[in-house]
């Protein structure tokens, strides 16, 4: 069996998770890790893994079937996505919901011009949650979708906080309001006016020496798309406390669809996740979809796609007969 050759573009928490996921899938192999740092300073999980500078990626177009982009959505992927899509089939986890359409268009143009195929916004939300929103809305057309996150550590939002001037390190937790969740599960079909009524955000921040705490807090709370729409609480703590109490990366959440199929007949459907490691689970989703993108490109598909465009059967290492017998 020829293995799918996967490249990892960026080697933070998500990149490390992708490396683990590749080793968990017998039909994939790690072709190389690409970093903006000095390659000699990286310590991959597998000591034999090849590490390259991102500048060397363009020399390896024929050695990688799918490049998985592991940069942050705030500043990395808007540049990296279209750039790398001009050289490779790609999969990424761009998660700034308000900018997905714009990002899709940019990546689509780049990939289509290069004859490549790129999957954007893949993970668990956007990603698996997107699939469930679409599926449950189709099944229950008379109803409302609800999404709750947490309590859990958000990689994208933590990354956004760390990029604020004066922040040395930080993590951010998304926390659902229990009262809001229970209203949905009870079939009350609440009409929330904004996400501010369903979830709040809690930040734990280590400041650079001499940084203005008030200015940092203000910039975080007013950050468009990330924090401005929510009630946000910012705590300033020491580096030691951050390492001691906030070094793990748990997360989770749930999609619910509450609706009716006839008068006074209520239906509530739910898909949920409880994750010990957000990046490792997200990485596992990315690798499964890398398999699908590899197969779709072999069939001639180019441009940009989302999880809504990918047949679920293409995610599996199993063939059609096995899926029909064991899964359907």
C-alpha positions as CSV (number, residue, x, y, z in Angstrom):
1,X,0.0,0.0,0.0
2,X,1.4,3.4,-1.0
3,X,1.2,5.7,1.9
4,X,-0.1,9.2,1.8
5,X,2.9,11.5,2.2
6,X,1.9,14.3,4.7
7,X,3.9,17.5,5.5
8,X,3.4,19.5,8.7
9,X,3.6,23.3,8.2
10,X,4.2,24.7,11.7
11,X,5.2,22.7,14.8
12,X,3.4,24.1,17.8
13,X,0.8,22.1,19.8
14,X,-1.3,21.4,16.7
15,X,1.7,20.4,14.6
16,X,2.8,17.9,17.3
17,X,-0.7,16.5,17.4
18,X,-0.6,16.0,13.7
19,X,2.7,14.1,14.0
20,X,1.0,11.7,16.5
21,X,-2.1,11.3,14.3
22,X,0.1,10.4,11.3
23,X,1.7,7.6,13.3
24,X,-1.8,6.4,14.3
25,X,-2.9,5.9,10.7
26,X,-1.2,3.1,8.8
27,X,-1.8,4.6,5.4
28,X,-0.1,7.9,6.1
29,X,3.6,8.8,6.5
30,X,5.4,11.9,7.7
31,X,7.2,13.5,4.7
32,X,8.6,16.4,6.7
33,X,8.1,19.1,9.3
34,X,8.4,22.7,8.1
35,X,9.2,25.5,10.6
36,X,9.9,29.2,10.7
37,X,12.4,28.5,13.5
38,X,15.9,27.0,13.2
39,X,15.2,23.4,12.1
40,X,18.0,22.2,14.3
41,X,16.3,23.4,17.4
42,X,13.1,21.3,16.9
43,X,12.7,18.0,18.8
44,X,10.1,15.9,16.9
45,X,8.4,13.0,18.7
46,X,10.1,10.7,16.2
47,X,13.8,11.5,16.3
48,X,14.1,10.3,12.7
49,X,11.5,12.8,11.4
50,X,12.9,15.2,8.8
51,X,12.7,18.9,9.7
52,X,13.1,21.7,7.1
53,X,12.8,25.5,7.0
54,X,9.5,26.7,5.5
55,X,11.7,28.3,2.8
56,X,12.6,24.8,1.6
57,X,8.9,23.8,1.0
58,X,8.8,25.0,-2.6
59,X,11.7,22.5,-3.4
60,X,9.6,19.6,-2.3
61,X,6.4,19.9,-4.4
62,X,6.8,16.3,-5.7
63,X,7.5,14.8,-2.3
64,X,4.4,15.7,-0.4
65,X,0.8,14.6,-1.2
66,X,-0.9,16.9,1.4
67,X,0.5,19.7,3.5
68,X,-1.3,20.2,6.8
69,X,-1.1,23.9,7.9
70,X,-0.8,24.2,11.7
71,X,-0.5,28.0,12.1
72,X,-2.9,30.3,13.9
73,X,-6.0,31.8,12.4
74,X,-5.4,35.3,13.6
75,X,-2.3,36.2,11.5
76,X,-0.6,33.0,10.1
77,X,-3.2,31.3,8.0
78,X,-4.6,34.3,6.1
79,X,-1.1,34.5,4.6
80,X,0.0,30.9,4.7
81,X,-3.2,29.4,3.3
82,X,-3.2,31.0,-0.1
83,X,0.6,30.8,-0.3
84,X,1.0,27.1,0.4
85,X,-2.1,26.2,-1.6
86,X,-0.2,27.5,-4.7
87,X,2.3,24.6,-4.2
88,X,0.5,21.8,-2.4
89,X,-2.8,20.2,-1.7
90,X,-3.6,21.5,1.8
91,X,-5.7,21.1,4.9
92,X,-6.1,23.7,7.6
93,X,-8.1,24.6,10.6
94,X,-8.9,28.3,10.0
95,X,-11.5,29.1,12.7
96,X,-12.3,32.8,12.4
97,X,-16.0,32.2,11.5
98,X,-16.6,35.8,10.5
99,X,-13.9,35.7,7.9
100,X,-14.3,32.1,6.5
101,X,-16.0,33.3,3.2
102,X,-13.2,35.7,2.5
103,X,-10.5,33.2,3.4
104,X,-12.2,30.5,1.3
105,X,-12.2,32.8,-1.8
106,X,-8.5,33.6,-1.4
107,X,-7.4,30.0,-1.0
108,X,-9.8,28.8,-3.8
109,X,-8.2,31.2,-6.3
110,X,-4.7,30.2,-5.3
111,X,-5.4,26.4,-5.3
112,X,-7.4,26.5,-8.6
113,X,-4.7,28.4,-10.4
114,X,-2.1,25.8,-9.3
115,X,-4.3,22.8,-10.0
116,X,-4.3,21.9,-6.3
117,X,-7.0,21.1,-3.8
118,X,-7.4,22.8,-0.4
119,X,-9.7,22.0,2.5
120,X,-10.2,25.0,4.8
121,X,-11.6,25.4,8.3
122,X,-11.3,21.7,9.3
123,X,-11.3,20.5,12.9
124,X,-14.2,20.2,15.3
125,X,-15.6,23.7,15.0
126,X,-15.5,24.7,12.3
127,X,-15.4,21.1,11.0
128,X,-17.3,18.3,12.7
129,X,-19.7,20.7,14.4
130,X,-20.4,22.3,11.0
131,X,-21.4,18.9,9.6
132,X,-23.7,18.4,12.5
133,X,-25.3,21.8,12.2
134,X,-26.0,21.1,8.5
135,X,-27.2,17.6,9.1
136,X,-29.5,18.4,12.0
137,X,-31.0,21.4,10.3
138,X,-31.8,19.2,7.3
139,X,-33.5,16.6,9.5
140,X,-35.4,19.1,11.6
141,X,-36.2,22.1,9.4
142,X,-38.6,23.5,11.9
143,X,-36.1,24.3,14.7
144,X,-33.0,26.1,15.9
145,X,-29.3,25.2,16.1
146,X,-27.5,25.9,19.3
147,X,-23.7,25.6,19.9
148,X,-21.9,25.7,23.2
149,X,-18.2,25.4,23.8
150,X,-16.3,24.3,26.9
151,X,-15.4,24.6,29.6
152,X,-12.2,24.3,27.6
153,X,-9.1,25.9,26.4
154,X,-9.3,27.4,23.0
155,X,-6.1,27.3,21.0
156,X,-7.1,30.0,18.5
157,X,-8.3,32.5,21.2
158,X,-5.3,31.8,23.4
159,X,-3.0,32.5,20.4
160,X,-4.9,35.7,19.8
161,X,-4.3,36.8,23.4
162,X,-0.6,36.0,23.2
163,X,-0.2,38.3,20.2
164,X,-1.4,41.3,22.2
165,X,1.4,43.7,22.9
166,X,2.6,43.3,26.5
167,X,1.5,39.7,26.9
168,X,4.3,37.2,27.6
169,X,2.0,34.1,27.8
170,X,-1.7,33.4,28.1
171,X,-4.5,30.9,27.8
172,X,-8.2,31.4,27.3
173,X,-11.1,29.2,28.4
174,X,-14.5,29.3,26.8
175,X,-17.3,28.6,29.4
176,X,-21.0,27.9,28.6
177,X,-23.7,29.3,30.9
178,X,-25.4,26.2,32.4
179,X,-28.8,27.9,32.5
180,X,-28.7,28.5,28.8
181,X,-27.7,24.9,28.1
182,X,-30.4,23.5,30.2
183,X,-33.1,25.6,28.5
184,X,-32.1,24.0,25.2
185,X,-31.9,20.5,26.5
186,X,-35.3,20.9,28.1
187,X,-36.9,21.7,24.7
188,X,-37.7,25.3,25.7
189,X,-36.3,26.6,22.3
190,X,-34.9,29.8,23.8
191,X,-34.3,32.8,21.6
192,X,-30.8,34.0,22.5
193,X,-30.2,37.5,21.2
194,X,-26.4,37.0,21.0
195,X,-23.6,34.6,21.9
196,X,-23.1,36.8,25.0
197,X,-26.1,35.0,26.5
198,X,-24.8,31.5,25.9
199,X,-21.0,31.6,26.7
200,X,-18.3,33.7,28.3
201,X,-14.6,33.8,28.0
202,X,-11.9,33.6,30.8
203,X,-8.3,34.7,30.2
204,X,-5.3,34.0,32.3
205,X,-2.5,36.3,31.3
206,X,1.2,36.6,32.1
207,X,2.5,40.1,31.4
208,X,5.8,41.2,30.0
209,X,7.9,43.3,32.5
210,X,6.6,46.8,32.5
211,X,3.5,46.1,30.5
212,X,0.3,48.2,31.2
213,X,-2.3,45.7,32.6
214,X,-5.2,48.0,31.9
215,X,-4.2,48.5,28.3
216,X,-3.7,44.8,27.8
217,X,-7.1,44.0,29.3
218,X,-8.8,46.7,27.2
219,X,-7.3,45.4,24.0
220,X,-8.3,41.8,24.7
221,X,-11.9,42.7,25.6
222,X,-12.3,44.9,22.5
223,X,-10.8,42.4,20.1
224,X,-13.3,42.0,17.2
225,X,-14.6,38.5,16.5
226,X,-12.6,37.0,19.3
227,X,-13.7,38.7,22.5
228,X,-15.8,41.8,21.8
229,X,-19.0,39.8,21.3
230,X,-18.7,38.1,24.7
231,X,-18.5,38.8,28.4
232,X,-14.8,38.4,29.1
233,X,-12.9,38.1,32.4
234,X,-9.1,38.7,32.4
235,X,-6.9,37.4,35.2
236,X,-3.2,38.4,35.5
237,X,-1.1,35.6,37.0
238,X,2.6,34.6,37.2
239,X,4.4,32.3,34.8
240,X,4.7,29.7,37.5
241,X,0.9,29.7,38.2
242,X,0.2,29.4,34.4
243,X,2.5,26.4,34.1
244,X,1.2,24.7,37.3
245,X,-2.5,25.2,36.7
246,X,-3.0,25.7,32.9
247,X,-0.5,23.5,31.1
248,X,-3.0,20.9,29.8
249,X,-5.2,21.5,26.8
250,X,-8.7,20.2,27.5
251,X,-11.8,21.3,25.5
252,X,-15.2,20.2,24.3
253,X,-18.6,21.3,23.4
254,X,-21.9,20.4,21.9
255,X,-24.2,21.1,19.0
256,X,-27.9,20.9,19.7
257,X,-30.9,21.1,17.3
258,X,-34.2,21.7,19.0
259,X,-37.3,21.6,16.9
260,X,-40.7,20.1,16.2
261,X,-42.0,17.6,13.7
262,X,-45.7,18.3,14.4
263,X,-47.8,20.2,16.8
264,X,-46.5,19.7,20.4
265,X,-44.0,17.1,19.3
266,X,-40.6,18.3,20.3
267,X,-37.3,16.8,19.2
268,X,-33.8,17.5,20.6
269,X,-30.7,16.1,18.9
270,X,-27.2,16.6,20.3
271,X,-23.6,15.9,19.2
272,X,-21.0,16.4,21.9
273,X,-17.2,16.2,22.5
274,X,-15.2,15.9,25.7
275,X,-11.5,16.2,25.0
276,X,-8.5,15.7,27.1
277,X,-6.4,17.3,24.4
278,X,-7.9,19.8,22.0
279,X,-4.9,19.9,19.6
280,X,-4.5,16.1,19.4
281,X,-8.2,15.6,18.6
282,X,-8.2,18.5,16.1
283,X,-5.0,17.0,14.5
284,X,-6.8,13.6,14.2
285,X,-9.6,15.3,12.3
286,X,-7.1,17.0,10.0
287,X,-5.3,13.8,9.1
288,X,-8.6,12.0,8.3
289,X,-9.5,14.8,6.0
290,X,-6.0,14.8,4.5
291,X,-6.8,11.3,3.3
292,X,-10.0,12.5,1.7
293,X,-8.3,15.4,0.0
294,X,-5.6,13.1,-1.4
295,X,-8.3,10.9,-2.9
296,X,-10.4,13.8,-4.3
297,X,-7.4,15.4,-5.9
298,X,-6.5,12.1,-7.6
299,X,-10.0,12.2,-9.1
300,X,-9.3,15.7,-10.6
301,X,-10.9,18.0,-8.0
302,X,-9.2,21.4,-7.6
303,X,-9.8,24.7,-5.8
304,X,-11.0,25.1,-2.2
305,X,-13.6,22.9,-0.4
306,X,-15.0,22.7,3.1
307,X,-16.1,19.7,5.2
308,X,-19.5,20.1,3.8
309,X,-18.2,19.1,0.4
310,X,-16.4,16.0,1.4
311,X,-18.1,12.5,1.4
312,X,-17.7,10.9,4.8
313,X,-16.7,7.6,3.2
314,X,-13.5,9.2,1.9
315,X,-12.3,9.9,5.5
316,X,-12.1,6.2,6.3
317,X,-9.2,3.9,5.7
318,X,-11.8,1.2,5.1
319,X,-13.1,0.4,1.6
320,X,-16.8,0.6,0.6
321,X,-17.5,-3.1,1.3
322,X,-16.0,-2.8,4.8
323,X,-18.0,0.3,5.6
324,X,-21.3,-1.2,4.3
325,X,-20.7,-4.3,6.4
326,X,-19.2,-2.8,9.6
327,X,-20.5,0.8,9.9
328,X,-23.7,1.3,8.0
